[in-house]
Amino acid sequence: MDPIISVRNLNKIYSSGFQALNDVSVDIHRGEIFALLGPNGAGKTTLISVICGITNPSSGEVIADGVNIVKDFRAARKLIGLVPQELTTDAFESVWATVNFSRGLFGKAPDPAYIERILRSLSLWDKKDNRIMELSGGMKRRVLIAKALSHEPKILFLDEPTAGVDVELRRDMWELVRKLRDEGVTIILTTHYIEEAEEMADRIGVISKGRIVLVEDKTALMNQLGKKQLTLHLQQPLEAVPEELSEYELELTEEGHSLVYTFDVHASETGIGEILRKLNDRGIDFKDLKSTQSSLEEIFVDLVRSAHEKEVVGA
């Protein structure tokens, strides 16, 4: 698939000696929603800042739609819209004025009809004459998105776009992001909300301590790394797992009232049938059973933990 952003061997080392990015290489596909996940301090914002030309890399290369972001900064920057984490806006300007001004900064000719369309899509049209300082935090974040879209970028970075906003506004933004993707804009977002990535992303990248741990299609990631659990709610509690079932690594929970079996959904033999047969042979009855699949959050935590463990072993 055609990458719109190509990052190769990117490093960022600050004057203090701290290495925020460590040999990062990743491709962002044209027209996708790419979610970048990672704990605080993992390097998410630094990576975005380098790609957007805000921070200079120590080494490595970034190509945005065929343009080198260092050698041809102005051309690259015109391709990119950025919605930062911080609510930094011109407090005394009106919504219309600040969005219109942002368009002019990128050398775009005035286009009132386009600005109106952006403001309407973000439910800001009735606030167009309000000063930024008069808006709520959620509305200010919408203004930041409008500013980022004002020059019609092909690529939009959303750095924690729904941090501190209510659930309703968050879902409104999800809808807007999908609409932008459908219109051909490539979306890269960082988020602490795992459900946000699970809900929206086409692909997911995990970064930890400045390194890319994994990049994968969301569905494939869930299928490859997700585990399923079968929980049997027993008629009578057990004190211990029967010896003949020890090979299946069953776990007793809820003070012996539940038996939990974790299995690989892709295995040719899950072992469920054998477990149920042996329970029946022992006269162990259950009143209910349910299966659940691990969430993206659980997968994410496992990936980061695994990456840290490997780093400790290799140290």
C-alpha positions, 0 to 999 in steps of 0.5 A: 500500500502507498505510504503517505508518510515514511519514517526511517531510522529516526532518532532524537537525542536532547542536549541533556542526553535523553534519547526520546526516539530510538531508531524509529521506522514506520510507514503510514498508509494513505487514507488510513486512521493510524493510532499511536499508543504508548504510556506517558513519556513513550515518545508519541508527542516527540515523534509527531513534533519531528514529523510536523517539523516542530522539532529537528531530528538528531538523525534519520529521515521523514518523507511526507507525500514525497517531500523531505520534511527537513530539506523542504520544510515549507512544502511538507508543512503545507501537507500537514494539519496538527491539533496539539494537546494544549489548548493554545488559541488566540483568546481575544480573537473570534472563532471565524478570525482565528480559523481564517487567519490560520488558512492565510498562514499557509498561503491559501487564498481566502475561501469563506465557503470552505471555512463555513463548511468546517465550522458547521461540520464541527458545530461551531457555526453559531459560535463563529463571532464568539471570542475564543475565551468565551468558549468551553474547553470542548469547544476550544478543542473543536476550534483547534481542529478547525484551525488544523483543517483550514489549509486543506491538509492531506495529513492530520495529526491529532495529539490526544484530541479528546483529552478532557472532553465529555463522552458525547463530544468524544463520539462527535469527534470520532464521527468527524474523524471518520468523515475526514478519512472518508474524504481522503485525509490521512489521520494519525492520532495519539490517545490514552483512551484504548477504546478510542483506538479500538473504535476508530483505528485501521492500524495501531502502532505501539511505542515504548521508551522511544521504540516502536514495539509493534505496528499491526492492522487492528483486527489482525492484532486482536486475532493474533495476540488476543486470548479468549477465556471460557468461564464456567460458573459451577453448581458447587464450589471446588477446593482445587482443580481436579488432577486429571485437568491439570494439563489445561492450567485452569484457574479457580476464581470467586472462592471456587465457584468459577473455573476459568480456562484461557485458550488460543482461538486459532489453535486446531484443538482448544481443549474445551470439549475434553475439559467439559467431558472430564468435568462431566465424568467427575460429576462436576456440574456448571450452571452457566458458561461464558466466553470473553476475548481480551480487550485491546487494553489488555493486549497493549499492557502485555506488549509494553510489559513484554518490551520492558522485560526484553530491555531489562534482559538485554541490559 
